[in-house]
Amino acid sequence: MSIRKVILAYSGGLDTSVILKWLIETYGCEVVAFSADLGQDEELDGIEEKALATGAIKARIEDLREEFARDFVFPAFRANAIYEGQYLLGTSIARPLIARRQIAIAGEEGADAVSHGATGKGNDQVRFELAYMALRPDIKVIAPWREWRMKSRSDLIAFAQKHGIPVPVTRAKPYSCDRNMLHISYEGGILEDPWTEPDPEMFIMTADPRNAPDEPEIVQIDYEKGDPVAVDGRRMNPAGLLQHLNKIGGKHGIGRVDLVENRFIGMKSRGVYETPGGAIMRIAHRAVESITMDREVMHLRDSLVPEYSRLIYNGFWYSPEMRYLQSMMDLAQENVWGTARVKLYKGSCQAIGRRSERSLYQPGFATFEEDDVYRQDEAGGFIRLLGLRLRIETLVRKQ
């Protein structure tokens, strides 16, 4: 391809640091390094200087924290998105936002191509490129891991050392990290053996549960239309609320997950995650839903959660089916207003209370004490009608 200018999704880590230099050497093109501030904190320190020193003509660091929380994290949590029962999609949900802004910057900078640091074995290549196709089908895409002759991260470390590029990964600490305000993920290197326990020193967002406070902490979270809006009575914007819960949850060691997941391209992969605020939000959300959602709506919604989560995981955020499912998920949240009370203690988060002015839970009907609103003898006919087909099937079988 003839390439004049590339917008590189740049994190400053090993892969994208090497890619920046490789793009210039391989294509003789200009590179604009784009870094999305999604709440990765100190990982952005010095990133502009590093990009320029490596050869970028410009480095654009953009604060997308509020947009990320409001337009991506919160919609996914309204739907209780979770992949394979454990993963809260912290990396997956960030990619469509990065790609969207990358495409917008390509237009602003007059670039004819975009590039990413995803490997040819992973999910991120699919997530980025499906978003590119949906948002700007004519853009050229450069995926270095599918083009260059380097075969491993050890090769990349050697390339970086040869070109004087400082990188945070060494042969002594060869796992990679991806961080945003929702989570941190760790994969590769020493974590590729699924029998090996992660190094306790590896974790950043969460305390070791054994060293967490010896007294539990009670937190109240208010919800409106399925979105958390306040913690302990204090209203916050989406990004601020998520970051606040991260601090509280991290202190108590909440949200660590170690799993082997099924990648979209067909192989299994071991990932270790920290999602303290997200873990609290999900438990609190389900607690409020339990008293405010109609039974049949909840069961139907729950049946769609695996497919909704797969769409995010597999990179179809901008697909028509995703728009359809999101509208259904949001409609199901119309009555989800209320407050959840959760207890945090040494790695566990437990709902211990829920209340709502829109509650469908009515003590007068549910009580085990005497009441005057429910006739228990009517349940017999209900059960007989429910069991009619079972009786008939058994009678026919015996004949």
C-alpha positions as a printed Julia matrix, in Angstrom:
399×3 Matrix{Float64}:
   0.0     0.0    0.0
   1.02    3.58  -0.6
   0.59    5.3    2.75
   1.1     8.99   3.43
  -0.1     9.48   7.02
  -1.2     7.01   9.7
  -3.17    7.5   12.91
  -1.76    4.96  15.35
  -3.69    3.86  18.43
  -0.74    4.37  20.76
  -0.46    3.23  24.37
   3.24    3.74  24.89
   3.65    0.06  25.72
   5.95   -2.44  24.05
   3.86   -3.23  20.98
   2.79    0.25  19.93
   6.19    1.77  20.71
   7.81   -0.68  18.31
   4.99   -0.25  15.78
   5.46    3.51  15.65
   9.09    3.16  14.59
   8.31    0.21  12.3
   5.6     2.15  10.43
   8.03    4.97   9.68
  10.76    2.57   8.53
   8.46    0.31   6.51
   6.1     2.76   4.84
   8.13    5.97   4.91
   4.99    7.67   6.22
   4.13   10.23   8.85
   2.62    8.9   12.06
   0.27   10.69  14.43
   0.21    8.91  17.79
  -3.24    8.95  19.37
  -3.67    8.02  23.02
  -7.09    7.83  24.62
  -7.21    8.78  28.28
  -9.67    6.21  29.6
  -8.54    6.52  33.19
  -5.26    4.6   33.03
  -3.68    7.24  35.28
   0.1     7.18  35.48
   0.42    5.08  32.32
  -0.03    8.32  30.36
   2.81   10.11  32.13
   5.38   11.2   29.56
   3.59    9.49  26.7
   3.59   12.54  24.42
   7.34   13.04  24.81
   7.95    9.34  24.24
   5.89    9.28  21.04
   7.66   12.31  19.62
  11.06   10.92  20.58
  10.22    7.68  18.76
   9.38    9.56  15.56
   5.74   10.66  15.61
   5.06   14.01  13.95
   2.34   14.7   16.52
   0.96   13.1   19.67
  -2.69   13.6   20.57
  -3.76   12.61  24.07
  -7.5    13.05  24.55
  -9.5    12.82  27.76
 -12.34   10.4   26.97
 -13.04    9.28  30.54
 -16.54   10.7   30.83
 -17.54    9.53  27.37
 -16.17    6.07  28.12
 -18.11    5.69  31.36
 -21.34    7.33  30.13
 -21.65    5.92  26.6
 -19.92    2.56  26.83
 -19.49    1.23  30.39
 -22.89    2.28  31.71
 -24.91    0.91  28.73
 -23.1    -2.43  29.1
 -23.78   -2.54  32.83
 -27.45   -1.66  32.28
 -27.52   -4.94  30.36
 -25.53   -6.83  33.04
 -23.0    -7.74  30.36
 -20.61  -10.49  31.39
 -18.67  -12.87  29.15
 -18.6   -16.56  30.04
 -19.91  -15.85  33.51
 -16.85  -13.95  34.8
 -15.34  -11.32  32.5
 -16.83   -7.82  32.78
 -15.48   -6.84  29.34
 -13.14   -4.07  30.46
 -10.88   -4.28  27.4
 -13.62   -5.19  24.95
 -15.82   -2.21  25.75
 -12.96    0.28  25.37
 -12.02   -0.66  21.81
 -15.05    0.78  19.98
 -14.52    4.17  21.61
 -10.81    4.25  20.75
 -11.59    3.21  17.17
 -14.33    5.83  16.82
 -12.06    8.63  17.96
  -9.21    7.28  15.82
 -11.39    7.49  12.71
 -12.47   11.04  13.62
  -8.83   12.09  14.05
  -7.96   10.54  10.69
 -10.46   12.95   9.14
  -9.14   15.91  11.11
  -5.51   15.19  10.28
  -6.05   14.2    6.65
  -4.71   10.68   7.23
  -5.29    7.89   4.76
  -4.68    4.99   7.16
  -5.08    3.8   10.74
  -3.05    1.26  12.66
  -3.35   -0.73  15.87
  -1.11   -2.92  17.99
  -3.34   -5.99  18.21
  -1.74   -9.35  17.47
  -2.89  -11.76  14.77
  -3.93  -14.21  17.49
  -6.12  -11.93  19.57
  -9.58  -10.43  19.74
  -8.57   -6.77  19.55
  -7.68   -6.92  15.86
 -11.29   -7.89  15.17
 -12.72   -5.25  17.51
 -10.69   -2.42  16.01
 -11.17   -3.38  12.4
 -14.9    -4.11  12.58
 -15.32   -0.65  14.1
 -13.21    0.91  11.33
 -15.34   -0.82   8.69
 -18.58    0.33  10.3
 -17.43    3.93  10.72
 -15.31    4.54   7.61
 -15.25    1.64   5.14
 -12.68    3.26   2.82
  -9.92    3.75   5.41
  -6.71    1.75   4.96
  -5.79   -0.46   7.9
  -2.26   -1.49   8.87
  -1.98   -4.41  11.28
   1.78   -4.84  11.83
   1.5    -8.13  13.72
   0.06   -9.63  10.54
   2.78   -8.13   8.34
   6.19   -8.01   9.98
   8.63  -10.88  10.5
   8.8   -10.54  14.28
   7.14  -13.54  15.86
   7.18  -12.88  19.6
   7.33  -10.18  22.24
  10.95  -11.2   22.81
  11.6   -10.11  19.22
   9.9    -6.8   19.97
  12.0    -6.25  23.07
  15.13   -6.82  20.96
  13.86   -4.35  18.31
  13.14   -1.76  20.98
  16.56   -2.14  22.53
  18.22   -1.86  19.11
  16.39    1.41  18.41
  16.74    2.85  21.9
  13.0     2.71  22.63
  12.24    2.45  26.38
   9.48   -0.05  27.12
   7.89   -1.2   30.41
   8.16   -4.92  29.58
  11.31   -6.94  30.21
  12.21  -10.58  29.85
  12.03  -10.81  33.65
   8.45   -9.5   33.68
   7.01  -10.59  30.35
   3.25  -10.29  30.81
   1.34   -7.45  29.18
  -1.26   -5.16  30.73
  -4.22   -3.17  29.46
  -5.68   -0.58  31.82
  -8.61    1.81  31.85
 -10.93    3.12  34.55
 -13.04   -0.04  34.41
 -10.29   -2.61  34.82
  -6.76   -3.88  34.34
  -6.1    -7.04  32.36
  -2.95   -9.17  32.44
  -2.03  -11.82  29.91
   0.88  -13.55  28.22
   4.3   -14.54  29.45
   4.29  -16.25  32.83
   0.47  -16.27  32.84
   0.29  -18.57  29.82
   0.54  -21.58  32.16
  -3.03  -21.83  33.53
  -1.75  -23.82  36.51
   0.51  -20.98  37.7
  -0.91  -18.63  40.31
  -0.47  -14.93  39.48
   2.27  -13.13  41.37
   0.59  -11.26  44.27
   2.81   -8.27  43.46
   1.29   -8.04  39.99
  -2.01   -6.49  41.06
  -2.38   -2.72  40.91
  -6.01   -1.73  41.52
  -6.87   -4.12  44.34
  -5.37   -4.97  47.7
  -4.64   -8.56  48.57
  -7.89   -9.63  50.29
  -5.83  -11.07  53.14
  -4.45   -7.61  53.82
  -7.75   -5.77  53.33
  -9.43   -4.03  56.3
 -10.61   -6.35  59.07
 -13.93   -4.53  59.32
 -16.54   -4.62  56.52
 -17.66   -1.44  54.8
 -21.29   -0.75  53.88
 -21.93    1.24  50.69
 -25.25    2.52  49.33
 -25.69    3.06  45.59
 -28.68    4.86  44.06
 -29.96    3.87  40.62
 -32.1     5.69  38.07
 -33.21    3.86  34.92
 -30.57    1.24  35.58
 -27.66    3.65  35.92
 -25.84    4.33  39.21
 -26.13    8.04  40.02
 -25.02    8.4   43.65
 -22.89    6.67  46.29
 -23.82    7.12  49.95
 -26.16    9.94  48.98
 -23.56   11.87  46.99
 -24.48   12.35  43.32
 -21.64   11.94  40.84
 -21.1    11.9   37.1
 -20.46    8.46  35.53
 -16.66    8.7   35.41
 -16.4    10.09  38.92
 -18.74    7.45  40.34
 -16.85    4.58  38.72
 -13.5     5.9   39.92
 -14.9     6.39  43.43
 -16.11    2.77  43.55
 -12.74    1.61  42.23
 -11.02    3.16  45.23
 -13.48    1.7   47.72
 -13.54   -1.73  46.07
  -9.79   -1.8   45.56
  -9.2    -1.16  49.24
 -11.23   -4.28  50.07
  -9.74   -6.49  47.33
 -12.96   -6.66  45.31
 -13.1    -7.71  41.67
 -10.19  -10.05  40.99
 -10.87  -12.67  38.31
  -8.58  -15.38  36.91
 -10.06  -17.3   33.99
  -9.39  -19.15  30.77
 -11.68  -17.65  28.15
 -12.62  -18.55  24.6
 -11.27  -16.05  22.12
 -13.37  -15.17  19.09
 -10.77  -16.55  16.67
 -11.02  -20.03  18.18
  -8.3   -20.53  20.79
  -8.45  -20.41  24.56
  -6.55  -17.73  26.47
  -5.77  -17.16  30.13
  -6.54  -13.68  31.44
  -6.33  -12.14  34.9
  -8.47   -9.1   35.62
  -9.09   -6.48  38.3
 -12.5    -4.76  38.11
 -13.29   -3.44  41.6
 -15.85   -0.72  40.84
 -17.49   -2.74  38.09
 -17.93   -5.77  40.35
 -19.69   -3.6   42.95
 -21.88   -1.93  40.32
 -23.06   -5.24  38.89
 -24.06   -6.71  42.26
 -25.8    -3.5   43.33
 -27.6    -3.22  39.99
 -28.98   -6.73  40.2
 -30.15   -6.06  43.74
 -32.24   -3.07  42.62
 -33.5    -4.99  39.59
 -34.68   -7.8   41.86
 -37.41   -5.61  43.35
 -38.22   -3.37  40.38
 -38.18   -5.56  37.23
 -41.14   -7.6   36.07
 -40.41  -11.32  36.22
 -40.99  -12.09  32.55
 -39.06   -9.01  31.4
 -36.15  -10.01  33.62
 -36.09  -13.6   32.42
 -36.3   -12.57  28.79
 -33.56   -9.97  29.29
 -31.36  -12.49  31.08
 -31.72  -14.9   28.16
 -30.26  -12.21  25.88
 -27.3   -11.26  28.09
 -24.96  -13.99  26.73
 -25.56  -12.88  23.14
 -25.25   -9.2   24.05
 -21.97   -9.92  25.84
 -20.62  -11.94  22.91
 -21.35   -9.04  20.57
 -19.22   -6.74  22.73
 -16.48   -9.33  23.18
 -16.36  -10.12  19.46
 -16.28   -6.5   18.32
 -19.78   -5.87  17.01
 -20.54   -2.73  19.03
 -21.53   -0.8   15.89
 -23.63   -3.58  14.34
 -27.38   -3.35  13.67
 -28.05   -6.29  15.97
 -26.22   -4.48  18.78
 -28.35   -1.37  18.32
 -31.45   -3.54  18.46
 -30.35   -5.36  21.61
 -29.25   -2.16  23.35
 -32.66   -0.6   22.78
 -34.28   -3.66  24.36
 -31.88   -3.63  27.3
 -32.54    0.07  27.94
 -36.3    -0.37  27.7
 -36.08   -3.09  30.35
 -34.47   -0.54  32.71
 -37.32    1.99  32.66
 -38.53    0.97  36.14
 -35.1     0.23  37.68
 -34.97    3.05  40.23
 -33.89    2.51  43.8
 -31.05    1.96  46.24
 -28.86   -1.05  46.92
 -26.85   -1.57  50.06
 -23.74   -3.74  49.7
 -21.19   -5.05  52.19
 -17.52   -5.14  51.17
 -15.22   -7.44  53.08
 -11.92   -9.09  52.16
 -12.58   -9.7   48.47
 -16.34  -10.24  48.68
 -19.19   -7.94  47.76
 -22.62   -8.94  49.04
 -25.96   -7.22  48.62
 -27.54   -6.85  52.06
 -30.41   -4.49  51.28
 -32.49   -2.99  48.51
 -35.36   -0.49  48.43
 -37.35    1.47  45.86
 -40.44    3.62  45.62
 -41.19    1.61  42.47
 -40.72   -1.74  44.15
 -42.8    -4.65  42.91
 -42.04   -6.51  46.11
 -45.15   -6.24  48.29
 -44.82   -7.58  51.84
 -48.58   -8.0   52.11
 -48.46  -10.68  49.4
 -45.11  -12.25  50.26
 -45.52  -12.55  54.04
 -45.6   -15.93  55.78
 -47.86  -14.42  58.38
 -51.62  -14.08  58.09
 -52.82  -11.83  55.26
 -56.07  -10.86  53.59
 -54.87  -10.34  49.99
 -53.97  -13.87  48.89
 -56.08  -17.05  48.94
 -53.78  -20.05  49.31
 -56.47  -22.52  48.25
 -56.43  -21.01  44.73
 -52.91  -22.36  44.18
 -54.24  -25.92  43.87
 -56.1   -25.21  40.61
 -53.12  -23.32  39.28
 -50.84  -26.29  39.91
 -53.32  -28.77  38.39
 -53.51  -26.75  35.18
 -49.74  -26.43  35.02
 -49.34  -30.18  35.46
 -52.08  -31.21  33.01
 -49.7   -31.89  30.13
 -47.4   -33.88  32.44
 -50.31  -36.08  33.54
 -51.41  -36.66  29.96
 -47.9   -37.52  28.78
 -47.49  -40.07  31.6
 -50.9   -41.66  30.91
 -50.1   -42.05  27.21
 -46.7   -43.57  27.99
 -48.22  -46.15  30.33
 -50.77  -47.17  27.72
